[in-house]
Amino acid sequence: MKSRWYVVLERFGTRQALVNSHITLTTSQLRSRAFSSDIVFPTIASRNPKSSSVVTQDRDPGVFYLTQLFAKLLKLGEDNNASKLIKDMKSLDSPVTVVVCNYLLNSCSKSRNPKMAKEVWNFMQSNKIQINKVSYGCLIGALSRGGCIGEATELLKLLAKKNEANLVMYNTVLNGCVHTKSKAQSELCIQFMEKQGVLKDERTYMELIKLSGMLGDLSATRRWWTQLVGRFTPTSTARSSYIIALCRMNDLNEARQALEDLVSVYGHGSSTHLTPLDEGVTQESSYLSGEKSEEDIEGSVSGENDEVVHSSEQYGSKLLVTEELDRDSDDSEHLDELDSESDDQELDESQRTSSPKDKEDEITFFTKGNVEVPGFPAELALRGMKISDITSTGLKDLQNSYNAMINAAGKAKNHILAECLFSEMRQLGLKMDIYTYNALLRAVLEGRGVKHGLRILKRMDTIGIKPNVHSLTALLEAYCRDRKFNKVDNVLEYMESGSRSQHPSCHTYNIVLNACISAEDPERALQAFGRMKEFGAEPDICTYIALFTVMGNTRSEPEGSSPWSQQQVAKRITAIELDMVQSGVQHTRESFTSLMHVLGAQGLTELMLQRLKDAIKDGKDLLDVTSFNTVILSCVNLNQVETAWEVYQQMKSAGFKPDDYTYNILINGCTLEKKLSTAFELVDTMRQEGLSPTVVTFNTLLKVICHSGEMDIVLDLLKEMTASGVQPDTATFNTILTSASYQKRVDVMEHTLEEMRRSNVSPDDQTFLPVVSTYMQAGQTEDAVEALRVLSFRMLDNCKPKDEAGSLQRKLVQGVIGDLARKNLNLGMNTRELLKDAVLHTSPEALAIYTASLAGLVQGDSENSDTEQSLWAARLSAQYDRKRTSRFTNLS
C-alpha cells in the first residue's frame, strides 16, 4: 500500500505533478531499494565529507521519502501538513540525525519559509540533536531569505561573539538584506564581520553592490565595485551584478561601459575570468544562500521595481527591430484579436526595405551608416568571440546583463538603445527569453506605439515564447495611455481566458483604474473593479487608493457637487471601505489621506470630520501632517474657515506640528473674511516655530492684502519679501496687477511692472489682461497698445531657444502665423494697428490677429531695443526712480 503521506499529497489534486517520480513508489518498494549516501543527500554529503559515516546511517528509504516529501509540501505551501510530517519523524525506525535536519532546514531556506525552519529547529532542540555550523547556516538562510532579517542578524551576532560565524553566514545575511532592502542590517553585518576579522570575498562585494543598487545609492555601488576590483579579478557574475545595479539606478552610460568591459573579456578570448563563481571554495556560499541568477535579473527586467531620460538621438539603427523580427517568421494570427486595427496601415517604404548588404555583414550592422552607436560594444563583441568557448555561467551572465540594459533603456524612454541591444544579442547568439522580449516590448510600446509592440508579441508567439502576464500588461498599459478602453477590455478578456501565466494580476487592474483617474471616468473604474473581484484577483491598498481618487473626480456640475452626487459618492465610498475590511486590507496614511480628499472634494464635510475624529480616537497610525492639511484645505475651499481653525487646533492637540503648507492654507482662508491682522499673526507664528515664509506664503499674504483693499502696503510687503531673500515670481506680480486693475490703481500697476522688469521676472499670458484692462478703463488706449507691444517682447525674449522647451514654445507661436495665413486673414496692417485692434475687440479673431503679431515679432520684424526705448517704457522707469529717490529723501 502507499504511504499515508503520499495519500495526503495526492489528495491535493493535479497540481501535485511537481512531485517527482521516485516519490510515487510504495513504502515496500522504497524499503527494498538501495540508495547510496551521495544519491539521497548529494548536496550535504558533498559539502560535509567528514559526515559520511553519519549519512550512511540514514540510508533508510523512509527517511529519504519523508525529506523529499517535506520539500515538496513547502513548495506547494502546505505548511500544516509539513508541520505534521516533522512530528511524525519521531516514529521513524532510524533516528533522525543532524544531516536530515539540515536537509529540512535547507528546504526551508530555498522556499523562504522561516516559520517551518523554526519548527525544525525546535524539533532538533527537543530531541537533543547535535547542531553544527551547517545547521546555523541553513537557519540563517531561512530567516534571511524569509524576511526575518532582524532575527538572522541577532543570531549572527551571537555566533560572532563566540567566533563561530564564518564567511558563508555573513554572505547569507547580506543576501537577505538584498531581498529586504535593509541597509541598517547590512551595516551591522559588516561591523560584526570586521570585528571578528573575517575578510570579504567576491560574493560579499556582490551582495553589497546589489543592495546599493536596490537602494539607488550610486556612490556606494561605485565604492564597493572599486574595492572589489582592487582585491580580485572580477568574474563574469560579479561584472553582471554591477551592470544590473547600475541599470536599477538608470545610469545607462556607466552601465554601458561596464557591459563593454564584460563583452571585451569574451571578445579577446580570455577564459580565466569566466570561471563560475559557485565553483571551488565559494560553492557552499551559493548553496546556503540559495542565490539564483534568474532571481537577480527578474526584478530588473520585469518592470515591477520602479527615470532618467537620456537623449535617444545618440543611438540609432538602420532597421527597426520589429522589421528584423518580421524577416525571420510569418506573422502569427494568434494575437490578432487584441488589436483588429494593427495591420490597417503599412509602415513607410523606407522602414519596409533593407539592404542585402546589411544582412551579409552582420558585424557592422549597427555601427555603419548615417547613424552610429557611439562607444557601444557591438563591433568589439563580435571580434574574436566564440560562443562555444564560453561557459554556461558566462553566457547566463551576458544574457542577464543585456536584459537589464534593455529594461533600463525602456524605463529611460530610449527605445532605440533597447532595439540596438536586442539586435546585438541576436548577433552574439545569446539566448533571448521571456525577460528579454518583455523588456524590449515595454521599450517599443513606449517609443514606437502599439502597432510595433504587437509585432513583437506575434513574434514571441511564433517562436514558442508564450506572452505572460507582464507582456500583456505592458500592452494593456499602452492602450490605457492612448485611452482606448475598448482595446483595454479586449486585452483583459484575453488575459482572463488565457493560461495561468497570463492571468491578470492586481497590478494589471490597478493600471486600468489609474487610467480611469486620468480620464475622470468613475463609472468605468467601478466596472473594472467589479471585473477584478469577479475574476478573483485580490486587491491591494493601491487599488483602493485609486478608487478613492477617482471618486474625488466625480462632478455633476462645474461649481460643485449636487445633493444627488453627494449621496451616490457617500454610498460608494462606504461600500469601498466595507470591501477593504472584507478583503483584509488595512488603511495606510496614503489611503486615509485619499479618503479625506474625496470626502472634502465632494462636500461631505460631516462624514470627513467624523472619520478624522474616529482616527484620532482610535490612535491608529493613519494620521500625519498631510492628512490634517487635506482636511483643513477642504474646509477652506468649502468656505468653512472656522471649521478649518478647529481642525488646526485638533492637529496641534494630537501632537502634530504644522508645516508651511498648513499656514499657507490658513492664510488663504483669511482672504474670504479679509482678516489681514490674522494673516500677519500667522506669518509671525510660522517664524516663531522656525518656519521661513516661502514665495507661496508671500503670494498668499499679498492676496489677502489685495482683497482687503490695502493696496498702499503691497509695495512695502514686496520690498520685505526681497529683503527676506525670497525671489518674487510671475504669480507674485500677477496677483498685484489683478488687484490694481480691480481697484483702478494705475500708479500701483505701473510701479509693479517696472519692479517686475528690474527683478528679471518674465510676464506670461496672465499678465496682459489686467494691464490692458486698467489702461482701457482709464481711457489710455495708446498706453495699452504700447504696453502690449513691450510686454510681448519681454515675454518672447525669455522664450529664446536656450533649451528644448523654449524652442518648442517659439515653434508653437510661429506656427500660428502660418495657420492664419492659410485662412487668408488680413495681416497687412502694421504692428501698432494690430495691437490696437486686439485691445478694442475681444473677439477670437482679434486675439488671433494679436497672436499672429507675436509670431511676427518672433520672426524678427522689430528689434527688442526699440521697445525698451519706447516712451512708455522710459516713462515707467523714470517714475520708478523718482519714487525711490523721494522715499530715500523722506527717510533722511
Secondary structure, DSSP 8 states (H G I E B T S, - for coil): ---HHHHHHHTT-GGGGGS-GGGGS-HHHHHHS---HHHHSHHHHHH-GGGHHHHHTT--HHHHHHHHHHHHHHHTT-HHHHHHHHHHGGG-SS---HHHHHHHHHHHHHTT-HHHHHHHHHHHHHTT----HHHHHHHHHHHHHTT-HHHHHHHHHHHHHTT---HHHHHHHHHHHHHHT-HHHHHHHHHHHHHHT----HHHHHHHHHHHHHHT-HHHHHHHHHHHHHHS---HHHHHHHHHHHHHTT-HHHHHHHHHHHHHHHHTT--TT-S-TTSGGGHHHHHHHT--HHHHHHHHHHS--------GGG---SS-HHHHHHHHS---STTGGG-TTTTSS---HHHH---HHHHH-GGGTTTSSSS--TT-THHHHTSS--GGGS-HHHHHHHHHHHHHHHHHHHHTT-HHHHHHHHHHHHHHT----HHHHHHHHHHHHHHT-HHHHHHHHHHHHHHT----HHHHHHHHHHHHHTT-HHHHHHHHHHHHTS-GGGS--HHHHHHHHHHHHHHT-HHHHHHHHHHHHHHT----HHHHHHHHHHHHT--SBTTB--HHHHHHHHHHHHHHHHHHHHHT----HHHHHHHHHHHHHTT-HHHHHHHHHHHHHHT-TT--HHHHHHHHHHHHHTT-HHHHHHHHHHHHHTT----HHHHHHHHHHHHHHT-HHHHHHHHHHHHHTT----HHHHHHHHHHHHHHT-GGGHHHHHHHHHHTT----HHHHHHHHHHHHHTT-HHHHHHHHHHHHHTT----HHHHHHHHHHHHHTT-HHHHHHHHHHHHHHHHHTTSSSSHHHHHHHHHHHHHHHHHHHTT----S-HHHHHHHHHH--SHHHHHHHHHHHHHHHTTSS-HHHHHTSHHHHHHHHHHHHHHHHHHHHH-
